[in-house]
């Protein structure tokens, strides 16, 4: 009888010990460092305008679709996640809406990104530390609401000073003209830079409608302005500042950003 009782007690102790070990293992698993399950998502922030009118003309404007879609395709296919921000957030106005352009069509019909571009973040929702690059898309609307947006300027300055890339194309560099770094200097000062030229603005007969001429303002801020002939692709790279002249330069800016990231 004693032997039976001893064996039963031993069995209970063994089972109890095994149960404890199993609990310890589970706790170890549950408290496994979360770094093991962290994703190293690569993200780029696209800035688009919220402004929908060309001055007092009553003519519509917004962000230029190709200047979002073409860099998006380059960077998205390379594995980068693209987020969108605009001064007002929400659904920004779109210009240059041409779905005969296959890349525009591809972007516009991508369910995930169609939802993202129609639900842009506000600047206050952005954490600059999340992004390896920030890119300003053009469209004439950018001339009115991007230059004086202090929140966006601070985001771009932080991305740049954290070692990230600042890119822009066409009228997108309007968002760069008032960005100051922590030493008080303008971001573009002393750097080679590019954007929609004075000649191109005059060619579209908006030189007296826009609040300033972008080429002239970038030069005023100390930028070393580069350009090619009207409507010719031209991408300027100066360190981690990458700018393009016109819509024809949008894909090239995306490619230059990708090359610099790699």
GUMAR-84204 format. One record per residue (C-alpha): residue number from 1; x, y, z. Coordinates in nm, 3 decimals. Layout:
<atoms>
<i->NUM; px->X; py->Y; pz->Z>
...
</atoms>
This chain:
<atoms>
<i->1; px->0.000; py->0.000; pz->0.000>
<i->2; px->0.282; py->0.238; pz->0.095>
<i->3; px->0.452; py->0.164; pz->-0.236>
<i->4; px->0.134; py->0.249; pz->-0.427>
<i->5; px->0.095; py->0.575; pz->-0.235>
<i->6; px->0.460; py->0.663; pz->-0.295>
<i->7; px->0.428; py->0.599; pz->-0.668>
<i->8; px->0.111; py->0.812; pz->-0.685>
<i->9; px->0.278; py->1.099; pz->-0.500>
<i->10; px->0.582; py->1.076; pz->-0.726>
<i->11; px->0.357; py->1.084; pz->-1.033>
<i->12; px->0.176; py->1.396; pz->-0.906>
<i->13; px->0.509; py->1.571; pz->-0.842>
<i->14; px->0.637; py->1.479; pz->-1.187>
<i->15; px->0.324; py->1.607; pz->-1.356>
<i->16; px->0.339; py->1.927; pz->-1.151>
<i->17; px->0.703; py->1.983; pz->-1.245>
<i->18; px->0.629; py->1.927; pz->-1.615>
<i->19; px->0.339; py->2.170; pz->-1.596>
<i->20; px->0.561; py->2.436; pz->-1.437>
<i->21; px->0.824; py->2.392; pz->-1.709>
<i->22; px->0.554; py->2.426; pz->-1.977>
<i->23; px->0.427; py->2.746; pz->-1.813>
<i->24; px->0.781; py->2.885; pz->-1.799>
<i->25; px->0.827; py->2.810; pz->-2.169>
<i->26; px->0.499; py->2.982; pz->-2.255>
<i->27; px->0.595; py->3.286; pz->-2.048>
<i->28; px->0.931; py->3.298; pz->-2.224>
<i->29; px->0.754; py->3.285; pz->-2.559>
<i->30; px->0.503; py->3.550; pz->-2.456>
<i->31; px->0.779; py->3.781; pz->-2.336>
<i->32; px->1.012; py->3.708; pz->-2.626>
<i->33; px->1.173; py->4.035; pz->-2.727>
<i->34; px->0.940; py->4.204; pz->-2.967>
<i->35; px->1.236; py->4.304; pz->-3.176>
<i->36; px->1.221; py->3.954; pz->-3.323>
<i->37; px->0.875; py->4.020; pz->-3.463>
<i->38; px->0.933; py->4.383; pz->-3.558>
<i->39; px->0.907; py->4.460; pz->-3.928>
<i->40; px->1.168; py->4.679; pz->-4.089>
<i->41; px->0.917; py->4.859; pz->-4.310>
<i->42; px->1.080; py->5.105; pz->-4.548>
<i->43; px->0.869; py->5.419; pz->-4.579>
<i->44; px->0.867; py->5.736; pz->-4.786>
<i->45; px->0.640; py->6.034; pz->-4.729>
<i->46; px->0.478; py->6.202; pz->-5.032>
<i->47; px->0.356; py->6.560; pz->-4.985>
<i->48; px->0.067; py->6.685; pz->-5.200>
<i->49; px->-0.115; py->7.018; pz->-5.211>
<i->50; px->-0.461; py->7.086; pz->-5.069>
<i->51; px->-0.507; py->7.399; pz->-5.284>
<i->52; px->-0.760; py->7.372; pz->-5.566>
<i->53; px->-0.766; py->7.708; pz->-5.752>
<i->54; px->-0.513; py->7.895; pz->-5.967>
<i->55; px->-0.519; py->8.231; pz->-5.794>
<i->56; px->-0.819; py->8.445; pz->-5.886>
<i->57; px->-0.870; py->8.276; pz->-6.223>
<i->58; px->-1.124; py->8.028; pz->-6.090>
<i->59; px->-0.944; py->7.755; pz->-6.284>
<i->60; px->-0.898; py->7.428; pz->-6.093>
<i->61; px->-0.565; py->7.286; pz->-5.989>
<i->62; px->-0.424; py->7.043; pz->-5.732>
<i->63; px->-0.143; py->6.789; pz->-5.724>
<i->64; px->-0.035; py->6.665; pz->-6.066>
<i->65; px->-0.126; py->6.298; pz->-6.094>
<i->66; px->0.178; py->6.188; pz->-6.297>
<i->67; px->0.411; py->6.351; pz->-6.043>
<i->68; px->0.270; py->6.118; pz->-5.780>
<i->69; px->0.214; py->5.807; pz->-5.989>
<i->70; px->0.549; py->5.783; pz->-6.169>
<i->71; px->0.776; py->5.813; pz->-5.861>
<i->72; px->0.529; py->5.595; pz->-5.669>
<i->73; px->0.569; py->5.313; pz->-5.923>
<i->74; px->0.950; py->5.327; pz->-5.904>
<i->75; px->0.965; py->5.332; pz->-5.525>
<i->76; px->0.670; py->5.102; pz->-5.452>
<i->77; px->0.803; py->4.832; pz->-5.682>
<i->78; px->1.138; py->4.858; pz->-5.504>
<i->79; px->0.965; py->4.762; pz->-5.178>
<i->80; px->0.895; py->5.100; pz->-5.022>
<i->81; px->0.567; py->5.186; pz->-4.854>
<i->82; px->0.438; py->5.529; pz->-4.955>
<i->83; px->0.234; py->5.747; pz->-4.718>
<i->84; px->0.066; py->6.073; pz->-4.812>
<i->85; px->0.031; py->6.404; pz->-4.628>
<i->86; px->-0.130; py->6.733; pz->-4.732>
<i->87; px->-0.172; py->7.063; pz->-4.547>
<i->88; px->-0.541; py->6.998; pz->-4.477>
<i->89; px->-0.539; py->6.618; pz->-4.482>
<i->90; px->-0.821; py->6.417; pz->-4.633>
<i->91; px->-0.893; py->6.405; pz->-5.007>
<i->92; px->-0.667; py->6.648; pz->-5.198>
<i->93; px->-0.760; py->6.797; pz->-5.537>
<i->94; px->-0.602; py->6.630; pz->-5.839>
<i->95; px->-0.488; py->6.788; pz->-6.165>
<i->96; px->-0.348; py->6.638; pz->-6.483>
<i->97; px->-0.598; py->6.354; pz->-6.452>
<i->98; px->-0.491; py->6.144; pz->-6.748>
<i->99; px->-0.570; py->5.773; pz->-6.725>
<i->100; px->-0.442; py->5.716; pz->-7.078>
<i->101; px->-0.105; py->5.727; pz->-6.906>
<i->102; px->-0.062; py->5.363; pz->-6.804>
<i->103; px->0.130; py->5.445; pz->-6.486>
<i->104; px->-0.135; py->5.695; pz->-6.376>
<i->105; px->-0.400; py->5.430; pz->-6.441>
<i->106; px->-0.203; py->5.169; pz->-6.248>
<i->107; px->-0.173; py->5.400; pz->-5.947>
<i->108; px->-0.534; py->5.522; pz->-5.959>
<i->109; px->-0.674; py->5.168; pz->-5.981>
<i->110; px->-0.457; py->5.030; pz->-5.700>
<i->111; px->-0.718; py->4.991; pz->-5.423>
<i->112; px->-0.474; py->5.036; pz->-5.135>
<i->113; px->-0.311; py->5.349; pz->-5.275>
<i->114; px->-0.630; py->5.498; pz->-5.412>
<i->115; px->-0.764; py->5.485; pz->-5.056>
<i->116; px->-0.442; py->5.634; pz->-4.920>
<i->117; px->-0.430; py->5.930; pz->-5.159>
<i->118; px->-0.794; py->6.011; pz->-5.086>
<i->119; px->-0.730; py->5.998; pz->-4.710>
<i->120; px->-0.404; py->6.187; pz->-4.670>
<i->121; px->-0.266; py->6.257; pz->-4.325>
<i->122; px->-0.242; py->6.603; pz->-4.175>
<i->123; px->0.110; py->6.720; pz->-4.082>
<i->124; px->0.032; py->6.674; pz->-3.712>
<i->125; px->-0.022; py->6.301; pz->-3.773>
<i->126; px->0.326; py->6.250; pz->-3.919>
<i->127; px->0.623; py->6.116; pz->-3.725>
<i->128; px->0.931; py->6.221; pz->-3.927>
<i->129; px->1.134; py->5.940; pz->-3.769>
<i->130; px->0.927; py->5.687; pz->-3.967>
<i->131; px->1.056; py->5.801; pz->-4.306>
<i->132; px->1.375; py->5.756; pz->-4.504>
<i->133; px->1.275; py->6.025; pz->-4.754>
<i->134; px->1.017; py->6.297; pz->-4.811>
<i->135; px->0.905; py->6.389; pz->-5.161>
<i->136; px->0.706; py->6.695; pz->-5.271>
<i->137; px->0.487; py->6.635; pz->-5.575>
<i->138; px->0.405; py->6.932; pz->-5.794>
<i->139; px->0.094; py->7.073; pz->-5.950>
<i->140; px->0.027; py->7.446; pz->-5.946>
<i->141; px->-0.162; py->7.423; pz->-5.617>
<i->142; px->0.172; py->7.364; pz->-5.443>
<i->143; px->0.265; py->7.727; pz->-5.505>
<i->144; px->-0.006; py->7.852; pz->-5.270>
<i->145; px->-0.013; py->7.624; pz->-4.968>
<i->146; px->0.323; py->7.446; pz->-4.939>
<i->147; px->0.577; py->7.733; pz->-4.904>
<i->148; px->0.444; py->7.871; pz->-4.575>
<i->149; px->0.339; py->7.547; pz->-4.408>
<i->150; px->0.566; py->7.545; pz->-4.104>
<i->151; px->0.468; py->7.197; pz->-3.989>
<i->152; px->0.567; py->7.040; pz->-4.321>
<i->153; px->0.889; py->7.243; pz->-4.326>
<i->154; px->0.984; py->7.107; pz->-3.982>
<i->155; px->0.907; py->6.751; pz->-4.090>
<i->156; px->1.126; py->6.785; pz->-4.400>
<i->157; px->1.408; py->6.949; pz->-4.204>
<i->158; px->1.406; py->6.666; pz->-3.950>
<i->159; px->1.403; py->6.396; pz->-4.219>
<i->160; px->1.700; py->6.567; pz->-4.384>
<i->161; px->1.898; py->6.624; pz->-4.064>
<i->162; px->1.837; py->6.264; pz->-3.960>
<i->163; px->2.019; py->6.157; pz->-4.276>
<i->164; px->1.715; py->6.116; pz->-4.501>
<i->165; px->1.645; py->6.243; pz->-4.851>
<i->166; px->1.440; py->6.544; pz->-4.956>
<i->167; px->1.301; py->6.528; pz->-5.309>
<i->168; px->1.066; py->6.743; pz->-5.517>
<i->169; px->0.956; py->6.792; pz->-5.876>
<i->170; px->0.810; py->7.068; pz->-6.094>
<i->171; px->0.619; py->7.303; pz->-5.857>
<i->172; px->0.691; py->7.071; pz->-5.563>
<i->173; px->1.012; py->7.264; pz->-5.480>
<i->174; px->0.780; py->7.548; pz->-5.372>
<i->175; px->0.759; py->7.346; pz->-5.051>
<i->176; px->1.137; py->7.376; pz->-5.008>
<i->177; px->1.180; py->7.753; pz->-5.034>
<i->178; px->1.122; py->7.827; pz->-4.663>
<i->179; px->1.269; py->7.513; pz->-4.507>
<i->180; px->1.538; py->7.608; pz->-4.259>
<i->181; px->1.786; py->7.373; pz->-4.095>
<i->182; px->1.878; py->7.382; pz->-3.727>
<i->183; px->2.169; py->7.620; pz->-3.798>
<i->184; px->1.922; py->7.874; pz->-3.941>
<i->185; px->2.028; py->7.830; pz->-4.303>
<i->186; px->1.785; py->7.756; pz->-4.584>
<i->187; px->1.788; py->7.394; pz->-4.697>
<i->188; px->1.853; py->7.491; pz->-5.059>
<i->189; px->2.121; py->7.749; pz->-4.983>
<i->190; px->2.447; py->7.668; pz->-5.160>
<i->191; px->2.302; py->7.355; pz->-5.320>
<i->192; px->2.228; py->7.270; pz->-5.680>
<i->193; px->1.852; py->7.275; pz->-5.725>
<i->194; px->1.589; py->7.251; pz->-5.994>
<i->195; px->1.218; py->7.317; pz->-6.049>
<i->196; px->0.961; py->7.460; pz->-6.288>
<i->197; px->1.147; py->7.732; pz->-6.477>
<i->198; px->1.047; py->8.093; pz->-6.536>
<i->199; px->1.029; py->8.016; pz->-6.910>
<i->200; px->0.791; py->7.727; pz->-6.851>
<i->201; px->0.570; py->7.941; pz->-6.625>
<i->202; px->0.550; py->8.209; pz->-6.893>
<i->203; px->0.475; py->7.945; pz->-7.157>
<i->204; px->0.163; py->7.837; pz->-6.965>
<i->205; px->0.074; py->8.205; pz->-6.913>
<i->206; px->0.063; py->8.184; pz->-6.535>
<i->207; px->0.364; py->8.400; pz->-6.449>
<i->208; px->0.130; py->8.675; pz->-6.326>
<i->209; px->-0.104; py->8.433; pz->-6.146>
<i->210; px->0.132; py->8.234; pz->-5.924>
<i->211; px->0.236; py->8.409; pz->-5.601>
<i->212; px->0.603; py->8.403; pz->-5.710>
<i->213; px->0.823; py->8.258; pz->-5.981>
<i->214; px->0.972; py->7.938; pz->-5.844>
<i->215; px->1.306; py->7.960; pz->-6.022>
<i->216; px->1.359; py->8.315; pz->-5.899>
<i->217; px->1.263; py->8.228; pz->-5.541>
<i->218; px->1.498; py->7.929; pz->-5.525>
<i->219; px->1.783; py->8.152; pz->-5.649>
<i->220; px->1.686; py->8.415; pz->-5.391>
<i->221; px->1.717; py->8.149; pz->-5.120>
<i->222; px->2.073; py->8.075; pz->-5.230>
<i->223; px->2.004; py->7.778; pz->-5.456>
<i->224; px->2.228; py->7.713; pz->-5.756>
<i->225; px->1.952; py->7.672; pz->-6.011>
<i->226; px->2.000; py->7.426; pz->-6.298>
<i->227; px->1.769; py->7.380; pz->-6.596>
<i->228; px->1.727; py->7.239; pz->-6.942>
<i->229; px->1.502; py->7.353; pz->-7.226>
<i->230; px->1.128; py->7.375; pz->-7.170>
<i->231; px->0.957; py->7.038; pz->-7.102>
<i->232; px->1.286; py->6.848; pz->-7.120>
<i->233; px->1.353; py->6.602; pz->-6.836>
<i->234; px->1.612; py->6.735; pz->-6.593>
<i->235; px->1.697; py->6.587; pz->-6.252>
<i->236; px->1.942; py->6.757; pz->-6.018>
<i->237; px->2.112; py->6.566; pz->-5.736>
<i->238; px->2.311; py->6.747; pz->-5.470>
<i->239; px->2.384; py->6.507; pz->-5.188>
<i->240; px->2.049; py->6.418; pz->-5.030>
<i->241; px->1.858; py->6.694; pz->-5.208>
<i->242; px->1.698; py->6.569; pz->-5.532>
<i->243; px->1.486; py->6.794; pz->-5.753>
<i->244; px->1.329; py->6.777; pz->-6.099>
<i->245; px->1.225; py->7.044; pz->-6.346>
<i->246; px->0.883; py->6.945; pz->-6.476>
<i->247; px->0.632; py->6.656; pz->-6.506>
<i->248; px->0.864; py->6.488; pz->-6.755>
<i->249; px->1.123; py->6.463; pz->-6.475>
<i->250; px->0.899; py->6.288; pz->-6.220>
<i->251; px->1.007; py->5.931; pz->-6.291>
<i->252; px->1.372; py->6.039; pz->-6.298>
<i->253; px->1.337; py->6.196; pz->-5.953>
<i->254; px->1.190; py->5.870; pz->-5.823>
<i->255; px->1.480; py->5.676; pz->-5.974>
<i->256; px->1.736; py->5.917; pz->-5.828>
<i->257; px->1.575; py->5.889; pz->-5.481>
<i->258; px->1.586; py->5.509; pz->-5.508>
<i->259; px->1.951; py->5.511; pz->-5.617>
<i->260; px->2.044; py->5.734; pz->-5.324>
<i->261; px->1.849; py->5.515; pz->-5.079>
<i->262; px->2.033; py->5.208; pz->-5.205>
</atoms>
